[in-house]
Amino acid sequence: MTGHRGEQIKKELSFTQNDTARLLYGDLNSNLHELEKGSGVKIQARGTTLTVSGAKHEVELAAQTLEQLYLLLEAGYPVYPQDVAYAVHILEKSPRADLKEIFLDQVYVTARQRVVSPKSLNQKKYIEGIRHHDLTFGIGPAGTGKTYLAVAMAIAAYTSHQVNSIILTRPAVEAGERLGFLPGDMAEKINPYLRPLLDALTDMLGREKAAELVAQGDIEIAPLAFMRGRTLNNAFVILDEAQNSTYEQMKMFLTRLGFNSKAVVTGDITQIDLPATQRSGLVAASAILQKTPGISFNTFTESDVVRHPLVRKIIMAYEASEKKAAAKNRGS
């Protein structure tokens, strides 16, 4: 967090439960160090009492974060340094946000017993959009959880018998489906392009269970071209990397949706690899369907990135550079 220093203050916070306070602080005070780094304050710990020092607005942010994280721990949610970073980011942008409402929205528990839940307000809205709409769009940069959360929602729907199958698809080749030029049989040709989806499945279900469901056909991973001519009933369908679908492919995909099915379309319109002569199907669909009832559109920004903190900085640096170049081109 950056900004002017402003009025310097100290604030003391006391917590009632020793064990919960220790969890709040983290191993070797790792959570407190993350909070110091994220909010710009200094924290001193004595037993269950914390003294937070810094600029007034920074101290207020840190104190609010600590108080809400403590309530999360009391509710049984395990807090790690990355959760502290997410919490600071959420409350800095939206001071009235309720972390319990966001973090305790359990989507799925992975094979390794890791709870998949939203880590930003936009992720929370995205999940709610998927729950309450048959067609949902998630548009934004890499690392914002668009695909991962969609896969988690798909598996949750499958395991609770809301759907009979999961279909994961994406354009097979970024700049046109030139599969014939790749070595190997069809499975070997398409595997590199579908691997990220299989990785998400494996992370959720474990390698053996994921392979078993793929083998029996309950989970299908296929290139977008293979969707033509099908009607997808009782299925949870995810179109990933949709920015690289053509206008015709997107129209074809969206008209495959059958009864008792959900579709989620994800993509990053700043990463279009189609030839300049082809219009992105995702860009077109966003313009055409934006006001259509029953469809949920969700936009993510760099503030929703839940990967390594450097990823957010990299995205922001590229965006700044691209804006500068665009302004220069307009000027010339």
C-alpha positions as a printed NumPy array, in Angstrom:
array([[  0.   ,   0.   ,   0.   ],
       [  1.396,   3.39 ,  -0.919],
       [  0.437,   6.998,  -0.345],
       [  1.248,  10.05 ,   1.776],
       [  2.19 ,   9.391,   5.377],
       [ -0.412,  11.687,   6.966],
       [ -1.089,  11.781,  10.713],
       [  0.872,   9.113,  12.644],
       [ -1.056,   7.216,  15.312],
       [ -0.94 ,   4.066,  17.443],
       [ -3.834,   1.728,  18.082],
       [ -4.02 ,  -1.121,  20.571],
       [ -6.037,  -4.257,  19.877],
       [ -6.743,  -6.962,  22.449],
       [ -8.036, -10.442,  21.692],
       [ -9.697, -12.714,  24.222],
       [ -8.596, -16.202,  23.139],
       [ -4.891, -17.158,  23.331],
       [ -5.152, -19.988,  20.794],
       [ -7.1  , -17.91 ,  18.279],
       [ -4.668, -15.006,  18.69 ],
       [ -1.746, -17.34 ,  17.924],
       [ -3.489, -18.494,  14.754],
       [ -4.117, -14.854,  13.846],
       [ -0.427, -14.028,  14.23 ],
       [  0.631, -17.076,  12.163],
       [  3.744, -19.233,  12.44 ],
       [  6.637, -17.01 ,  13.541],
       [  4.216, -14.054,  13.219],
       [  4.046, -14.646,   9.442],
       [  0.515, -13.249,   9.18 ],
       [  1.518, -10.084,  11.019],
       [  4.55 ,  -9.626,   8.751],
       [  2.29 ,  -9.984,   5.708],
       [ -0.081,  -7.384,   7.167],
       [  2.811,  -4.984,   7.805],
       [  3.964,  -5.399,   4.214],
       [  0.469,  -4.986,   2.779],
       [ -0.752,  -2.041,   4.831],
       [  2.475,  -0.164,   5.64 ],
       [  2.112,  -0.317,   9.435],
       [  4.372,  -1.582,  12.212],
       [  2.932,  -4.165,  14.623],
       [  4.189,  -5.113,  18.074],
       [  2.769,  -8.225,  19.747],
       [  2.598,  -8.819,  23.502],
       [  0.541, -11.855,  24.397],
       [ -2.948, -11.311,  23.021],
       [ -2.429,  -7.558,  22.607],
       [ -1.209,  -5.91 ,  19.415],
       [  0.001,  -2.329,  19.006],
       [ -0.381,  -1.047,  15.455],
       [  1.579,   2.083,  14.448],
       [  1.606,   4.125,  11.26 ],
       [ -0.344,   6.644,   9.239],
       [ -3.944,   6.975,  10.414],
       [ -5.563,   5.465,   7.314],
       [ -3.032,   2.595,   7.287],
       [ -3.617,   1.786,  10.964],
       [ -7.381,   1.803,  10.462],
       [ -7.04 ,  -0.581,   7.523],
       [ -4.73 ,  -2.932,   9.46 ],
       [ -6.974,  -2.879,  12.545],
       [-10.082,  -3.648,  10.494],
       [ -8.23 ,  -6.483,   8.749],
       [ -7.087,  -8.001,  12.054],
       [-10.549,  -7.788,  13.612],
       [-12.233,  -9.425,  10.613],
       [ -9.57 , -12.144,  10.313],
       [-10.04 , -12.946,  14.004],
       [-13.773, -13.435,  13.388],
       [-12.921, -15.725,  10.472],
       [-10.698, -17.83 ,  12.734],
       [-13.469, -18.033,  15.332],
       [-15.729, -19.356,  12.565],
       [-13.189, -22.11 ,  11.82 ],
       [-11.559, -20.635,   8.705],
       [ -7.763, -21.213,   8.628],
       [ -5.896, -17.966,   7.93 ],
       [ -2.572, -18.021,   6.068],
       [ -0.347, -15.157,   4.869],
       [ -1.92 , -15.197,   1.402],
       [ -5.355, -14.764,   3.031],
       [ -4.012, -11.727,   4.872],
       [ -2.827, -10.266,   1.564],
       [ -6.253, -10.882,  -0.025],
       [ -7.998,  -9.377,   3.007],
       [ -5.916,  -6.187,   2.921],
       [ -6.565,  -5.794,  -0.776],
       [-10.33 ,  -6.292,  -0.384],
       [-10.72 ,  -3.908,   2.548],
       [ -8.474,  -1.276,   0.971],
       [-10.751,  -1.199,  -2.087],
       [-14.04 ,  -1.789,  -0.221],
       [-13.837,  -0.813,   3.482],
       [-17.397,  -2.004,   4.127],
       [-16.767,  -5.509,   2.795],
       [-17.485,  -8.458,   5.098],
       [-14.64 , -10.991,   4.857],
       [-16.77 , -13.744,   6.41 ],
       [-19.369, -13.341,   3.67 ],
       [-16.642, -13.736,   1.038],
       [-14.164, -16.254,   2.474],
       [-16.747, -18.561,   4.07 ],
       [-18.572, -19.078,   0.773],
       [-17.247, -22.618,   0.337],
       [-17.366, -23.746,  -3.29 ],
       [-15.565, -27.075,  -3.018],
       [-13.093, -28.976,  -0.838],
       [-10.252, -30.445,  -2.907],
       [ -8.754, -33.928,  -2.636],
       [ -6.066, -32.39 ,  -0.414],
       [ -8.738, -30.901,   1.847],
       [ -8.095, -27.351,   0.666],
       [-11.191, -25.168,   0.691],
       [-11.906, -23.405,  -2.597],
       [-13.627, -20.098,  -1.881],
       [-13.664, -16.59 ,  -3.371],
       [-10.766, -14.292,  -2.498],
       [-12.158, -10.998,  -3.819],
       [-15.496,  -9.244,  -4.207],
       [-15.5  ,  -9.864,  -7.963],
       [-14.832, -13.581,  -7.408],
       [-17.775, -13.66 ,  -4.987],
       [-20.026, -11.984,  -7.573],
       [-18.773, -14.419, -10.231],
       [-19.697, -17.441,  -8.101],
       [-23.119, -15.973,  -7.367],
       [-23.547, -15.344, -11.097],
       [-22.809, -19.001, -11.879],
       [-25.21 , -20.173,  -9.162],
       [-28.119, -18.106, -10.392],
       [-27.663, -18.044, -14.188],
       [-27.484, -20.718, -16.87 ],
       [-24.88 , -18.721, -18.818],
       [-22.063, -16.797, -17.166],
       [-19.142, -14.858, -18.629],
       [-15.915, -14.273, -16.688],
       [-13.646, -11.763, -18.434],
       [-10.305, -10.522, -17.128],
       [ -6.548, -11.039, -16.859],
       [ -4.646, -14.194, -15.992],
       [ -4.537, -15.277, -12.372],
       [ -7.962, -13.973, -11.363],
       [ -9.431, -17.446, -10.771],
       [-11.874, -17.405, -13.704],
       [-11.189, -20.954, -14.857],
       [-10.282, -22.476, -11.493],
       [-13.479, -21.292,  -9.787],
       [-15.579, -22.389, -12.776],
       [-14.059, -25.88 , -12.604],
       [-14.711, -25.974,  -8.838],
       [-18.349, -25.002,  -9.408],
       [-18.641, -27.664, -12.119],
       [-17.298, -30.416,  -9.854],
       [-19.538, -29.256,  -7.004],
       [-22.563, -29.451,  -9.334],
       [-21.518, -32.921, -10.545],
       [-20.856, -34.381,  -7.074],
       [-24.198, -33.055,  -5.809],
       [-25.968, -34.665,  -8.83 ],
       [-27.173, -31.345, -10.261],
       [-25.643, -32.355, -13.614],
       [-24.613, -35.689, -15.127],
       [-21.447, -34.575, -16.858],
       [-18.784, -31.879, -17.1  ],
       [-17.507, -30.668, -20.469],
       [-14.358, -28.553, -20.616],
       [-13.396, -26.999, -23.936],
       [-11.188, -24.329, -25.433],
       [ -9.983, -23.313, -28.891],
       [ -7.37 , -25.945, -29.73 ],
       [ -4.816, -23.654, -31.318],
       [ -4.521, -19.971, -30.472],
       [ -4.153, -18.646, -34.018],
       [ -6.483, -21.101, -35.787],
       [ -7.041, -24.821, -35.339],
       [ -4.089, -26.115, -37.367],
       [ -4.037, -29.516, -35.673],
       [ -2.854, -31.323, -38.773],
       [  0.544, -29.677, -38.548],
       [  1.203, -31.037, -35.052],
       [  2.872, -34.428, -34.515],
       [  1.095, -37.474, -33.083],
       [ -2.481, -38.734, -33.016],
       [ -5.457, -36.511, -32.186],
       [ -5.098, -36.952, -28.414],
       [ -1.422, -35.991, -28.587],
       [ -2.178, -33.029, -30.856],
       [ -4.781, -31.438, -28.575],
       [ -3.25 , -32.326, -25.187],
       [ -0.972, -29.249, -24.853],
       [ -3.928, -26.904, -25.375],
       [ -6.244, -28.671, -22.93 ],
       [ -3.614, -29.403, -20.269],
       [ -4.485, -26.391, -18.051],
       [ -8.048, -27.682, -17.698],
       [ -6.833, -31.169, -16.781],
       [ -4.436, -29.644, -14.233],
       [ -7.337, -27.843, -12.534],
       [ -9.351, -31.087, -12.447],
       [ -6.413, -33.012, -10.984],
       [ -5.893, -30.372,  -8.305],
       [ -9.557, -30.62 ,  -7.29 ],
       [-10.167, -34.358,  -7.51 ],
       [ -6.74 , -35.969,  -7.308],
       [ -5.026, -37.605, -10.27 ],
       [ -6.709, -41.039, -10.005],
       [-10.274, -39.784,  -9.554],
       [ -9.905, -37.229, -12.355],
       [ -8.538, -39.898, -14.718],
       [-11.351, -42.273, -13.754],
       [-14.115, -39.739, -14.495],
       [-12.48 , -38.784, -17.796],
       [-12.137, -42.465, -18.755],
       [-15.799, -43.227, -18.052],
       [-16.926, -40.14 , -19.967],
       [-18.473, -38.192, -17.098],
       [-15.837, -35.531, -17.66 ],
       [-14.982, -34.633, -21.245],
       [-12.095, -32.397, -22.276],
       [-12.196, -31.507, -25.962],
       [-11.275, -28.742, -28.405],
       [-14.028, -26.274, -29.255],
       [-14.346, -27.55 , -32.838],
       [-15.645, -30.877, -31.43 ],
       [-18.753, -29.145, -29.993],
       [-20.315, -28.581, -33.419],
       [-23.606, -30.386, -34.001],
       [-24.104, -31.419, -30.383],
       [-26.823, -30.56 , -27.859],
       [-25.458, -30.508, -24.323],
       [-28.129, -31.597, -21.833],
       [-27.654, -32.13 , -18.067],
       [-24.111, -30.824, -18.332],
       [-21.871, -28.147, -16.841],
       [-19.927, -26.738, -19.785],
       [-16.884, -24.45 , -19.558],
       [-15.408, -22.649, -22.566],
       [-11.929, -21.491, -21.55 ],
       [ -9.636, -19.051, -23.432],
       [-12.754, -17.854, -25.241],
       [-11.018, -14.736, -26.539],
       [ -9.422, -17.021, -29.138],
       [-12.74 , -18.339, -30.444],
       [-13.985, -16.857, -33.691],
       [-17.368, -15.164, -34.08 ],
       [-18.771, -18.323, -35.696],
       [-17.301, -20.659, -33.044],
       [-18.746, -18.614, -30.191],
       [-22.204, -18.538, -31.8  ],
       [-21.972, -22.301, -32.355],
       [-20.949, -22.929, -28.736],
       [-23.627, -20.733, -27.163],
       [-26.358, -22.48 , -29.158],
       [-25.266, -25.945, -27.914],
       [-26.755, -25.365, -24.441],
       [-29.493, -27.875, -23.64 ],
       [-31.932, -28.507, -20.814],
       [-30.708, -28.515, -17.199],
       [-27.287, -27.266, -18.262],
       [-24.988, -24.448, -17.255],
       [-22.292, -22.801, -19.337],
       [-19.397, -20.637, -18.192],
       [-17.317, -18.709, -20.711],
       [-13.934, -17.368, -19.595],
       [-11.316, -15.295, -21.366],
       [ -8.948, -12.346, -21.417],
       [ -9.687,  -9.858, -24.206],
       [ -6.19 ,  -8.372, -23.873],
       [ -4.665, -11.718, -24.956],
       [ -6.323, -12.345, -28.331],
       [ -4.142, -14.477, -30.634],
       [ -6.464, -14.596, -33.627],
       [ -5.361, -13.132, -36.964],
       [ -6.164,  -9.43 , -37.297],
       [ -8.789, -10.249, -39.924],
       [-10.854, -12.336, -37.453],
       [-13.044, -10.843, -34.762],
       [-12.878, -12.458, -31.344],
       [-16.038, -14.378, -30.506],
       [-15.759, -13.278, -26.878],
       [-15.584,  -9.586, -27.789],
       [-18.559,  -9.979, -30.107],
       [-20.635, -11.927, -27.567],
       [-19.947,  -9.31 , -24.892],
       [-21.311,  -6.586, -27.137],
       [-24.281,  -8.556, -28.474],
       [-25.471, -10.238, -25.267],
       [-24.61 ,  -7.666, -22.595],
       [-28.248,  -6.704, -21.971],
       [-29.783, -10.144, -22.544],
       [-31.777, -11.3  , -19.478],
       [-30.59 , -14.516, -17.856],
       [-26.901, -13.998, -18.66 ],
       [-24.344, -12.919, -16.054],
       [-21.318, -10.849, -17.13 ],
       [-18.427, -10.555, -14.695],
       [-15.319,  -8.439, -15.245],
       [-12.089,  -8.998, -13.318],
       [ -9.173,  -6.575, -12.942],
       [ -5.586,  -6.832, -11.725],
       [ -6.911,  -6.309,  -8.174],
       [ -8.495,  -9.8  ,  -8.378],
       [ -5.224, -11.588,  -9.199],
       [ -4.712, -14.412,  -6.691],
       [ -1.363, -15.695,  -7.917],
       [  2.076, -14.563,  -6.797],
       [  1.973, -10.818,  -5.859],
       [  4.367, -10.127,  -8.739],
       [  1.679, -11.2  , -11.24 ],
       [ -0.506,  -8.231, -10.259],
       [  2.452,  -5.865, -10.616],
       [  3.378,  -7.344, -13.998],
       [ -0.195,  -6.912, -15.303],
       [ -0.315,  -3.305, -14.081],
       [  3.091,  -2.534, -15.658],
       [  2.012,  -3.97 , -19.016],
       [ -1.3  ,  -2.076, -18.908],
       [  0.52 ,   1.195, -18.174],
       [  2.988,   0.558, -21.009],
       [  0.209,  -0.303, -23.474],
       [ -1.786,   2.825, -22.552],
       [  1.326,   4.944, -23.023],
       [  1.995,   3.372, -26.431],
       [ -1.64 ,   3.838, -27.487],
       [ -1.548,   7.511, -26.458],
       [  1.698,   7.981, -28.39 ],
       [  0.174,   6.366, -31.506],
       [ -2.875,   8.632, -31.285],
       [ -0.596,  11.642, -30.99 ],
       [  1.411,  10.664, -34.051]])
